[in-house]
Amino acid sequence: MTTPTTAPAPAGRITAMYVMLALIWGSSFLLIKVALEGLSPTQVVLGRIVLGALALLVVALVMRKPWPRGRRVWGHLVVLGVLLCVLPFLAFAWAGQHLASGLSSILNATTPLMTAGAAAAFLPNERLTRRQGVGLALGAVGVVVIVGPWTYLGELAEAAPLPAVLACLGATACYGLGMTYLRRFVTPLRLPAETVAAGQVGSAALVTLALAPLVAREPVALSTSVIVATVLLGVLGTGIAYVWNTQVVGAWGAQRASTVTYLTPVVGVALGMAVLGERLQWHEPVGGVLVVIGVIVAQGALRRRVRRSSQPTDLDTVRL
């Protein structure tokens, strides 16, 4: 049976979604910081995912999109929910207790590097070229500069404890695997972006609700700012944004779509400084620039290879 599909979105609309994703996800690190003032990390994740799932359910019902069918399809969506929601959200929320929100947003910029590595390993049409290897190596140097191993010999390490930094890098590794998994197993199914996002985040909500009695039992201290931050994280950052992300991945491919994290550090650092009065060490933005340059090098190699190919590739033919 043929699965109903949606028409490809116009190029201008895809670009607008891409920009809005950068603004929404760039501000999410500030919102996490605010939400943590009254909630534990697991409670922040629970509220974020459940509210996101409810928002996506409303979107899917209002737009009357067909729901995915079959255990195999739902199995893929559960995997996406864990890789793109549960694990990275938990990692970033936990790290948010120990890191400046601006630094978390800079570390989030490693997502395209993680995606490039995962895509090279698992996507036949996105194998790693020499130029991409150079880009990944440059990005890896940038990560080392961000971490600043020399700071762990002195008091500066207190501002960026290594376990929290590694948690952020683990989160971006999950994003890279999840974006690649989406591209390989879900995009070819040509499902509506709205129901893919709703199924993915809904599955994540079920997982977090099942675990909540065990991991989200701490007392809460709700305030207006905590509630607003959690609602924005859920409805926008985890709800509407995931519909847009699914459409951008379908239109542009996993690696190119993941470059939204070029812009999120700018938003995250600016908001952290303006709202929370955060200050970064010199090596953190320098390392972030190196990461972005490395990703640009790697992505440039990918786009040239696609243009030169005489055969249609997954990047060219698959659309949501």
DOGUTOR-14045 format. One record per residue (C-alpha): x, y, z; residue in one letter. Coordinates in steps of 0.2 Angstrom, whole numbers, padded with zeros to 4 digits, always signed. Layout:
// DOGUTOR-14045
XYZA ...
END
This chain:
// DOGUTOR-14045
+0000+0000+0000M +0007+0017-0005T +0009+0029+0010T +0002+0046+0008P +0015+0060+0006T +0016+0079+0007T +0022+0090-0007A +0040+0097-0005P +0040+0113+0003A +0046+0128-0007P +0064+0133-0005A +0061+0149+0003G +0050+0141+0016R +0063+0128+0020I +0076+0142+0022T +0064+0151+0034A +0062+0135+0044M +0081+0133+0045Y +0083+0151+0052V +0069+0149+0065M +0077+0133+0071L +0093+0142+0074A +0083+0155+0084L +0073+0143+0094I +0087+0130+0098W +0099+0144+0101G +0088+0150+0115S +0085+0133+0122S +0101+0133+0133F +0095+0149+0141L +0078+0141+0144L +0085+0126+0151I +0095+0136+0164K +0079+0145+0169V +0069+0129+0171A +0083+0121+0181L +0080+0135+0194E +0064+0125+0200G +0066+0108+0192L +0078+0094+0192S +0086+0089+0175P +0075+0074+0173T +0059+0085+0177Q +0065+0098+0164V +0066+0084+0151V +0050+0076+0156L +0040+0093+0155G +0049+0097+0139R +0045+0081+0130I +0027+0079+0136V +0023+0097+0131L +0031+0095+0114G +0022+0078+0111A +0005+0087+0115L +0009+0101+0104A +0014+0090+0089L -0002+0079+0092L -0013+0095+0090V -0003+0100+0074V -0005+0082+0067A -0024+0082+0071L -0028+0099+0065V -0019+0096+0049M -0027+0079+0047R -0011+0070+0043K -0010+0051+0041P -0002+0042+0055W +0012+0030+0053P +0007+0012+0052R +0016-0004+0056G +0027-0010+0070R +0043-0008+0059R +0039+0011+0056V +0035+0014+0074W +0051+0005+0079G +0060+0017+0069H +0051+0032+0077L +0055+0025+0095V +0074+0024+0090V +0073+0042+0084L +0064+0047+0100G +0078+0040+0111V +0092+0047+0100L +0085+0064+0096L +0075+0068+0112C +0078+0057+0128V +0096+0055+0128L +0103+0072+0122P +0090+0082+0132F +0095+0073+0148L +0113+0076+0144A +0111+0094+0141F +0099+0097+0156A +0112+0088+0167W +0126+0098+0160A +0116+0114+0162G +0118+0113+0181Q +0137+0115+0179H +0140+0125+0162L +0136+0142+0156A +0122+0142+0144S +0133+0150+0131G +0146+0136+0132L +0133+0123+0130S +0127+0131+0114S +0145+0132+0108I +0147+0113+0111L +0131+0110+0102N +0140+0116+0087A +0149+0100+0086T +0133+0092+0080T +0137+0093+0061P +0154+0085+0065L +0145+0070+0074M +0133+0069+0059T +0147+0069+0046A +0155+0055+0055G +0139+0045+0057A +0134+0048+0039A +0151+0043+0033A +0149+0026+0042A +0131+0023+0038F +0125+0032+0023L +0131+0025+0006P +0130+0041-0003N +0138+0052+0010E +0155+0043+0012R +0169+0053+0020L +0181+0062+0007T +0198+0068+0010R +0192+0086+0012R +0179+0081+0024Q +0192+0072+0034G +0202+0088+0035V +0186+0097+0041G +0183+0084+0054L +0201+0085+0060A +0200+0104+0061L +0183+0103+0070G +0191+0091+0083A +0205+0103+0086V +0191+0116+0089G +0183+0104+0102V +0200+0103+0111V +0202+0122+0111V +0184+0124+0118I +0188+0111+0132V +0204+0120+0136G +0214+0105+0144P +0226+0117+0151W +0213+0125+0162T +0211+0109+0172Y +0228+0113+0180L +0220+0128+0188G +0204+0136+0195E +0197+0138+0178L +0191+0120+0177A +0178+0124+0190E +0169+0135+0177A +0168+0120+0164A +0170+0103+0173P +0175+0090+0161L +0160+0078+0165P +0148+0091+0160A +0158+0095+0144V +0158+0077+0139L +0139+0076+0142A +0136+0089+0130C +0148+0080+0117L +0138+0064+0120G +0122+0073+0117A +0128+0080+0100T +0134+0062+0096A +0116+0056+0099C +0110+0070+0087Y +0122+0065+0074G +0117+0047+0075L +0098+0052+0076G +0099+0063+0060M +0108+0050+0051T +0095+0037+0056Y +0081+0048+0051L +0089+0051+0034R +0092+0032+0031R +0077+0024+0038F +0063+0036+0040V +0065+0049+0026T +0063+0036+0012P +0046+0031+0019L +0040+0048+0013R +0029+0051+0028L +0022+0068+0032P +0034+0078+0043A +0021+0082+0056E +0017+0064+0060T +0035+0059+0059V +0039+0072+0072A +0023+0068+0082A +0027+0049+0082G +0046+0053+0087Q +0042+0065+0101V +0027+0055+0107G +0037+0039+0108S +0050+0049+0118A +0036+0055+0130A +0030+0037+0133L +0048+0032+0137V +0051+0047+0149T +0034+0045+0157L +0038+0026+0160A +0054+0031+0169L +0048+0046+0178A +0042+0037+0194P +0060+0031+0196L +0070+0046+0190V +0060+0062+0192A +0054+0062+0210R +0063+0077+0217E +0053+0091+0225P +0049+0106+0213V +0049+0125+0215A +0038+0132+0202L +0038+0150+0197S +0032+0160+0182T +0049+0160+0174S +0051+0141+0177V +0034+0137+0169I +0036+0149+0154V +0054+0142+0151A +0047+0124+0151T +0032+0128+0140V +0043+0136+0127L +0056+0122+0128L +0042+0110+0125G +0029+0118+0113V +0042+0127+0102L +0059+0119+0105G +0053+0101+0105T +0036+0103+0096G +0035+0114+0081I +0054+0114+0079A +0054+0096+0076Y +0042+0097+0062V +0053+0110+0053W +0068+0100+0057N +0061+0084+0049T +0056+0095+0033Q +0074+0103+0032V +0082+0086+0034V +0071+0079+0020G +0075+0094+0008A +0093+0096+0012W +0100+0080+0019G +0106+0075+0036A +0123+0084+0036Q +0117+0100+0028R +0102+0102+0039A +0113+0099+0055S +0123+0115+0050T +0109+0125+0059V +0121+0123+0074T +0132+0136+0065Y +0120+0149+0071L +0114+0142+0088T +0130+0147+0097P +0128+0165+0092V +0110+0165+0098V +0115+0156+0114G +0130+0166+0119V +0121+0182+0116A +0107+0178+0126L +0117+0170+0140G +0127+0187+0141M +0112+0198+0140A +0100+0189+0151V +0111+0179+0164L +0127+0190+0163G +0138+0175+0158E +0156+0177+0153R +0166+0165+0143L +0184+0161+0143Q +0194+0167+0128W +0197+0149+0121H +0178+0144+0121E +0172+0155+0107P +0189+0153+0098V +0187+0134+0098G +0169+0137+0092G +0175+0146+0077V +0187+0132+0073L +0173+0120+0074V +0162+0130+0062V +0176+0132+0050I +0179+0113+0051G +0161+0110+0047V +0160+0122+0033I +0175+0113+0025V +0167+0096+0027A +0150+0102+0021Q +0158+0111+0006G +0165+0095+0000A +0149+0086+0002L +0139+0099-0009R +0152+0098-0023R +0152+0079-0023R +0133+0080-0025V +0133+0093-0039R +0146+0083-0049R +0138+0066-0047S +0130+0060-0064S +0118+0049-0054Q +0104+0054-0043P +0108+0052-0025T +0098+0050-0009D +0102+0069-0006L +0094+0073-0022D +0079+0062-0023T +0072+0059-0006V +0059+0072+0000R +0047+0073+0014L 
END
